[in-house]
Amino acid sequence: MTDDEATVRRAQRAELLLNDDLVKDALKAIRDKALTDFKTSKPDDIDALRVARLGFDAAEQFVNIFVNHVRSGKMAEERIKRVEALKVKK
């Protein structure tokens, strides 16, 4: 298996996870809790506000990691197609 093929497989798994209802529900729960914690924190409670922000940021980073895997996989698929097209031309 080439690196591009491995990247495509990883991207496919990442996309499945991003579209999984259980993962979507968990991410929504994390975001909702962070937002609720933020809204209910006192303006001068810096620690509570920081924790709420960190919770939200962690959820976003999780999603972004998977989105980046999906993007990398799409680019790898294009490279594979170009290599295959070059083989056909020879």
N, C-alpha and C positions, 0 to 999 in steps of 0.2 A: 504494500500500500504506500502510495506517495504521500508527501506532506500535504499536498492539496487535497487529496482524497480524505485524509484524516481530518483536515479542516472542514471539509464539506460534511462529514459525519458528525463532527462536534457541533456544527451549525444546525444541523437537522435536529439533534437532541436539544439544543438550546431553544430552538423554535417550538418544539413540542412542549417544553417546560413553560415557556412564556404563554402558550395558549392553553395550558392545563387549568381547568377551573379551580382546582384546589390551590394551586400557586397564585392564581389571580385573587382568590378570596383571602389568602394569607397576606399578600401584599396590600390589598385594600384595608385589611384589619390593622396592619402596621401603620399605614399612612393615616387612617382615621384616628387611631390612638394618638399618634404624634400631633395631629391637628387639634384634637380635643385637649390634650395636655397643654398645647400652646395657648389655646383660647381660654383655658381655665386657670392658667398661671397668672400670678400677680405681676404687673409690669416690672417690679423691682426684684423679682425672684429670678436672678440671672441663672442660677443652677438649673431650675426647672425649665426655663426657656432653652437653655443649652441642650439639655437632655432631649427635649421635644425635637429640636432641630437635628440633633444627631440621629435620632430614630428615623426621621423622615429622610435624611440624607443617606442613611444606610440602605433603606428600601430602594431609593433611586439608584444608588451605586450597584446594587444587586441586579436591577433591571438593565442598567447600562452595560454591565459585563456580558449579559446574555445577548443583548442587542448587538454589541460589537462582535460577538461570535457569529451571529447570523450574517452580519455584513461581511465579515471575513470569508464566510462560507460562500456567499454569493460571488465574491471576487475570485475565489478559488475555482468555483464552477466555471466561470468565464475563462480562466486560464486553461482549465482542462479542455474546454470546448475548442479553444484556439489551437492547442497542441494537437488535438484529434483532427482538426481541419487541416493542419499542416501535414499530418501523416497521410491524409487522403490525397492531397495534392501531389505528393511525391510519387 
